[in-house]
């Protein structure tokens, strides 16, 4: 699954725009009073000004060999969210390493280096190493209901997990990270998981989809 765009709400809209342009160094493609569109590698990250807001969790793929360089780059810009004393989290079963931090809305943002993608890069870490949006968190009371709704629209493989607590749907380029918000919070901070609404456009096996998640429901906006 290749995520082309992700639109999320922003309660601190102006601060988010400044953070992603000035701190993260992303290119601001378009900005109105109500929306800001950033280029993020092969994806677009879109913020919508909104007073109704609950935090998100999303992830960004970086080159598979660059987690140490990414950590050094981030530590000049943000506070790292740790699990115990660990600044880099090792997900052995995924053959991946990840780093977490907050943005201005206290969304949990993740940089993840996935060895299996074999996309090593030799050079300095900069914004060009932010390759694509690779995960969006879906907090729900029923993971299986979300899965059933998705599979009526698009066939996605179960990458990891099960129906009770946690399930990742998709592949290493793009994943829906579904958690049961009654029994699990977001790693590594244990922040409460909310069913935060979003819009996503992605491609799967050559076909395009645009979906909305709202009120714990998956709705089709477009397919092409």
LINNOR-V767860 format. One record per residue. N is the residue number from 0. RES is the residue in one letter. PHI is phi as a letter, one per 20 degrees, with the letter a starting at -180 (none if undefined). OMEGA is omega in degrees with one decimal (999 if undefined). Layout:
<<N;RES;PHI;OMEGA> <N;RES;PHI;OMEGA>>
//
This chain:
<<0;X;none;179.0> <1;X;d;-178.9> <2;X;e;-179.3> <3;X;e;177.7> <4;X;b;175.6> <5;X;c;178.7> <6;X;d;179.5> <7;X;c;178.4> <8;X;f;176.8> <9;X;c;177.6> <10;X;e;176.5> <11;X;d;-169.1> <12;X;g;-176.5> <13;X;f;178.4> <14;X;f;176.2> <15;X;f;178.8> <16;X;f;179.0> <17;X;f;-178.4> <18;X;f;-174.3> <19;X;f;177.4> <20;X;e;-172.6> <21;X;e;-178.2> <22;X;e;-179.9> <23;X;e;176.6> <24;X;m;179.9> <25;X;f;178.0> <26;X;e;176.5> <27;X;e;-175.6> <28;X;e;-177.1> <29;X;b;178.5> <30;X;b;170.9> <31;X;c;177.8> <32;X;f;-171.4> <33;X;d;-178.3> <34;X;b;173.5> <35;X;c;-177.0> <36;X;d;178.7> <37;X;d;169.6> <38;X;e;178.6> <39;X;c;-176.6> <40;X;l;-179.8> <41;X;e;-177.0> <42;X;d;168.9> <43;X;c;175.3> <44;X;d;-172.7> <45;X;d;176.4> <46;X;d;178.0> <47;X;d;178.8> <48;X;f;-176.9> <49;X;b;174.1> <50;X;f;175.4> <51;X;f;-172.8> <52;X;b;166.2> <53;X;c;-169.9> <54;X;f;-179.2> <55;X;d;164.0> <56;X;c;173.4> <57;X;b;-174.5> <58;X;c;-178.8> <59;X;c;175.3> <60;X;f;171.8> <61;X;c;179.3> <62;X;g;-169.5> <63;X;f;-176.6> <64;X;d;-166.9> <65;X;d;-177.3> <66;X;f;178.9> <67;X;f;177.5> <68;X;f;178.0> <69;X;f;178.7> <70;X;f;179.1> <71;X;f;179.3> <72;X;f;-178.6> <73;X;f;-175.9> <74;X;f;173.8> <75;X;e;-170.7> <76;X;c;-173.5> <77;X;b;170.0> <78;X;e;-179.2> <79;X;e;175.5> <80;X;e;-173.2> <81;X;d;164.6> <82;X;d;-170.1> <83;X;m;178.0> <84;X;e;-172.1> <85;X;e;175.4> <86;X;e;175.9> <87;X;d;-177.7> <88;X;e;-178.0> <89;X;d;175.6> <90;X;d;-172.3> <91;X;f;-177.0> <92;X;f;176.5> <93;X;e;-176.7> <94;X;l;-172.7> <95;X;b;174.8> <96;X;c;-174.7> <97;X;c;177.0> <98;X;c;-174.6> <99;X;c;175.4> <100;X;b;174.2> <101;X;e;164.2> <102;X;e;-172.7> <103;X;f;176.7> <104;X;e;-175.6> <105;X;m;163.7> <106;X;f;174.9> <107;X;e;-178.7> <108;X;d;-174.9> <109;X;c;165.2> <110;X;e;-177.4> <111;X;c;177.8> <112;X;d;-175.6> <113;X;d;-176.9> <114;X;g;-174.3> <115;X;f;179.9> <116;X;f;175.8> <117;X;l;-178.6> <118;X;d;-178.0> <119;X;g;-179.7> <120;X;c;177.4> <121;X;d;-178.7> <122;X;q;179.4> <123;X;f;177.2> <124;X;f;175.0> <125;X;b;-175.3> <126;X;f;179.2> <127;X;f;176.1> <128;X;e;172.9> <129;X;e;-163.4> <130;X;e;-176.0> <131;X;a;168.4> <132;X;f;-172.9> <133;X;d;178.8> <134;X;b;165.8> <135;X;c;-179.3> <136;X;e;174.0> <137;X;c;176.9> <138;X;e;-171.7> <139;X;b;171.7> <140;X;e;-177.0> <141;X;b;177.7> <142;X;f;-177.5> <143;X;f;177.8> <144;X;f;176.4> <145;X;f;179.3> <146;X;f;179.8> <147;X;f;178.3> <148;X;f;179.3> <149;X;f;-175.0> <150;X;f;171.6> <151;X;f;-176.3> <152;X;d;-174.1> <153;X;b;178.1> <154;X;e;177.0> <155;X;c;178.8> <156;X;f;172.1> <157;X;e;-176.0> <158;X;f;-178.4> <159;X;a;172.0> <160;X;n;-178.0> <161;X;b;-171.9> <162;X;e;-169.8> <163;X;e;-168.3> <164;X;c;-172.5> <165;X;b;175.6> <166;X;b;175.6> <167;X;d;-176.9> <168;X;d;179.4> <169;X;p;179.6> <170;X;b;-171.3> <171;X;f;172.8> <172;X;e;-178.6> <173;X;b;-176.9> <174;X;c;161.7> <175;X;e;179.9> <176;X;e;-175.7> <177;X;e;174.5> <178;X;c;174.8> <179;X;e;-173.3> <180;X;f;175.6> <181;X;f;-173.3> <182;X;c;-178.2> <183;X;c;173.3> <184;X;d;-177.5> <185;X;f;172.1> <186;X;e;0.8> <187;X;e;-171.0> <188;X;e;-172.2> <189;X;m;173.7> <190;X;f;177.7> <191;X;f;178.4> <192;X;e;179.3> <193;X;d;176.5> <194;X;e;-174.3> <195;X;f;-176.8> <196;X;f;176.4> <197;X;b;170.8> <198;X;c;-176.8> <199;X;c;172.8> <200;X;c;-177.3> <201;X;b;175.5> <202;X;d;177.6> <203;X;c;179.7> <204;X;l;173.8> <205;X;n;-180.0> <206;X;d;-178.2> <207;X;d;-179.8> <208;X;c;172.1> <209;X;c;-173.4> <210;X;c;173.0> <211;X;c;171.0> <212;X;d;-178.3> <213;X;b;-179.0> <214;X;l;179.2> <215;X;m;178.9> <216;X;d;173.1> <217;X;e;179.7> <218;X;c;176.7> <219;X;e;173.2> <220;X;e;-178.1> <221;X;a;171.3> <222;X;b;-176.6> <223;X;b;999>>
//
